[in-house]
Amino acid sequence: MTGRDRIYIYKLTCDNGGAPCVHDNLLSLAICKPMIRRSAKPGDLIFGFAANSLHADNRLIYAAAVTDNLSCGAYFLDERFIRRPDCIYALRRGRFYRRPRARFHHGRGDIIHDLGEHYERANVLISNDFRYFGRDGKAEYKKQFGLIKEAVERLGRGYRVNHHHDLRAQLCVLKQQIWKSTRQADVGTPTSSPTLRVSHRCESCGAVIEKESSSSTA
């Protein structure tokens, strides 16, 4: 990554294989976190840590370098992605609808939350350069990187993307260490399975306005 590429950090309260979705050696973020999906660009880096409600130690669930951002619902129309678990929407008569056998987002308001009323949120991030640990993630970063530990523990339901120099440097070193010590092919197991209740939407992807935090706020 270059000095202009951004680094996103956020917490997951749900890790069930839907967001992110790892399938056929590709990671995608197609549902949840619409503000990140809208703004992240190729070259940007995303760290997804566990929220306290998911794993109290805030372990690292995944890290991914964005390689593509598909807009205007293109992901859901591309034959290459149709069989991916998070490809849960299809287009019919100019409107997107939820596929009958979709595993995620069963609620009535989920389409608007994921795609936007006029599909302005229908962006999907793709990564072929990632590490996904799932429930097997570790919190060892807290021992070595105090600034990352502080930032993650203070982070609420939004995300943080504007980091002061020292925190950004620690995040870059963490990425280098992870890529050096692990293999992309060693994909972890999601913390839980998809639920059949009305909607799996959790606090981290609920109806909240997410703001880019400044270097002094979480």
C-alpha positions in Angstrom: 0.0 0.0 0.0 1.0 3.6 -0.5 0.9 6.6 1.7 -2.3 7.7 0.2 -4.1 4.4 0.8 -6.5 4.5 3.7 -6.7 2.0 6.6 -10.1 1.2 8.0 -10.7 -0.4 11.4 -14.0 -1.5 12.8 -15.6 -4.0 15.1 -17.8 -6.9 14.1 -20.7 -8.0 16.4 -21.6 -10.8 14.0 -19.2 -13.2 12.2 -21.3 -15.8 10.4 -19.8 -16.0 7.0 -21.9 -13.2 5.5 -19.8 -10.0 6.1 -17.1 -10.6 5.2 -17.7 -13.6 3.0 -14.8 -15.9 2.1 -15.5 -18.2 -0.8 -13.3 -19.7 -3.5 -10.2 -17.9 -2.3 -11.9 -14.5 -2.5 -13.1 -12.2 0.3 -16.1 -9.9 -0.3 -18.0 -7.3 1.7 -21.4 -7.1 0.1 -23.7 -6.5 3.0 -23.4 -4.5 6.2 -21.0 -1.6 6.7 -22.5 0.4 3.8 -20.3 3.5 4.5 -17.1 1.5 4.2 -18.3 -0.2 1.1 -19.1 3.2 -0.4 -15.8 4.9 0.3 -13.1 2.2 0.3 -10.9 2.0 -2.8 -8.5 -0.5 -4.3 -5.3 -0.4 -2.2 -7.1 0.5 1.0 -6.7 -1.8 3.9 -9.4 -3.0 6.2 -9.1 -4.6 9.7 -12.1 -6.2 11.2 -11.8 -6.8 15.0 -14.3 -8.6 17.2 -16.6 -6.4 19.4 -16.8 -7.3 23.1 -20.2 -9.0 22.5 -18.6 -11.3 20.0 -15.2 -12.0 21.6 -14.3 -10.1 24.7 -10.6 -10.0 23.8 -11.3 -8.0 20.6 -9.4 -10.6 18.5 -8.6 -9.9 14.9 -11.3 -11.5 12.7 -9.8 -10.5 9.3 -7.6 -8.1 7.4 -8.0 -7.4 3.7 -6.4 -5.2 1.1 -9.2 -4.0 -1.2 -8.6 -5.0 -4.8 -11.9 -3.8 -6.4 -15.0 -1.9 -5.5 -18.0 -2.9 -7.7 -20.7 -0.2 -7.7 -24.3 0.1 -8.9 -25.2 -3.5 -7.9 -22.7 -5.0 -10.5 -21.7 -7.7 -8.0 -25.2 -9.2 -7.8 -25.5 -9.3 -11.6 -22.1 -10.8 -12.4 -22.2 -14.6 -13.2 -18.9 -15.0 -11.5 -20.4 -14.2 -8.1 -23.9 -15.7 -8.3 -23.1 -18.7 -6.2 -21.3 -16.8 -3.5 -23.1 -16.9 -0.1 -23.4 -13.2 0.2 -24.8 -12.6 -3.4 -28.2 -12.4 -1.8 -29.9 -10.0 -4.2 -31.0 -10.2 -7.8 -32.5 -7.8 -10.3 -36.0 -8.1 -11.7 -37.9 -5.5 -13.7 -35.4 -2.9 -12.6 -35.6 -3.6 -8.9 -33.4 -5.6 -6.6 -35.1 -8.3 -4.5 -33.8 -10.8 -2.0 -33.1 -14.3 -3.4 -35.5 -16.9 -1.9 -32.7 -19.1 -0.6 -30.4 -16.3 0.7 -28.8 -17.1 4.0 -28.5 -13.6 5.3 -30.6 -10.4 5.9 -34.2 -11.6 6.1 -35.6 -8.4 7.4 -38.0 -6.1 5.5 -35.6 -3.1 5.8 -32.4 -4.9 4.9 -32.4 -4.2 1.2 -32.6 -0.5 1.8 -29.9 -0.7 4.5 -27.6 -2.8 2.3 -28.3 -1.2 -1.1 -29.9 2.1 -0.4 -33.3 3.4 -1.5 -32.0 4.3 -4.9 -29.2 1.7 -4.8 -26.6 4.3 -3.9 -25.2 1.8 -1.4 -25.0 -1.1 -3.8 -21.2 -1.2 -3.6 -19.3 -4.4 -2.9 -15.6 -4.6 -1.9 -13.5 -7.5 -3.3 -10.2 -8.7 -2.0 -7.9 -11.4 -3.4 -5.2 -10.4 -0.8 -6.5 -11.1 2.7 -6.3 -13.1 5.8 -9.4 -14.4 7.5 -9.2 -16.0 10.9 -12.8 -16.0 12.1 -13.3 -17.5 15.6 -9.7 -18.6 15.6 -8.4 -15.0 15.5 -5.9 -13.8 18.1 -5.6 -10.7 20.2 -1.8 -10.9 20.5 -1.6 -7.5 18.7 -2.5 -5.9 22.0 0.8 -7.0 23.6 2.9 -5.4 20.9 0.9 -2.5 19.6 -0.4 -0.3 22.4 -1.9 2.3 20.1 -3.9 -0.3 18.1 -5.1 -1.8 21.4 -6.3 1.6 22.6 -8.0 2.5 19.3 -9.8 -0.8 19.1 -11.0 -0.8 22.7 -12.3 2.7 22.3 -14.0 2.1 19.0 -17.8 2.1 19.0 -20.3 1.0 16.4 -18.8 3.1 13.5 -15.4 2.8 12.0 -12.2 4.7 12.1 -10.2 5.7 9.0 -8.2 8.9 9.9 -5.2 7.9 12.0 -2.3 9.8 13.4 1.1 8.9 12.1 2.2 6.5 14.9 -1.1 4.5 14.9 -1.0 4.2 11.1 2.6 3.0 11.4 1.6 0.3 13.9 -1.2 -0.8 11.6 1.2 -1.1 8.7 3.6 -3.2 10.7 0.8 -5.4 12.0 -0.3 -6.0 8.4 3.3 -7.0 7.4 3.6 -9.4 10.3 0.3 -11.1 9.6 1.1 -11.5 5.9 4.5 -12.9 6.7 3.4 -15.4 9.4 0.2 -16.7 7.9 -1.1 -17.9 4.6 -4.3 -16.8 2.7 -5.2 -20.4 2.0 -5.5 -21.1 5.7 -9.0 -19.8 6.1 -10.5 -19.8 9.5 -14.0 -20.8 10.6 -16.8 -18.2 11.2 -17.7 -17.6 14.8 -21.3 -18.7 14.2 -23.6 -20.1 11.5 -26.2 -18.0 9.7 -29.4 -17.6 11.7 -32.9 -18.2 10.5 -34.5 -15.5 12.5 -36.1 -12.4 10.9 -32.8 -10.7 10.4 -29.2 -11.2 11.5 -28.5 -7.5 11.3 -26.5 -6.6 14.4 -25.5 -3.5 16.1 -22.5 -2.9 14.0 -24.5 -2.8 10.8 -27.8 -1.4 12.1 -29.4 1.9 11.3 -26.6 4.2 12.6 -24.8 7.0 10.9 -21.2 6.0 10.5 -18.7 8.9 10.5 -15.0 9.0 9.6 -13.3 9.6 13.0 -10.6 12.1 13.5 -7.3 11.2 14.9 -8.4 12.0 18.4 -11.8 10.3 18.4 -13.0 6.7 18.0 
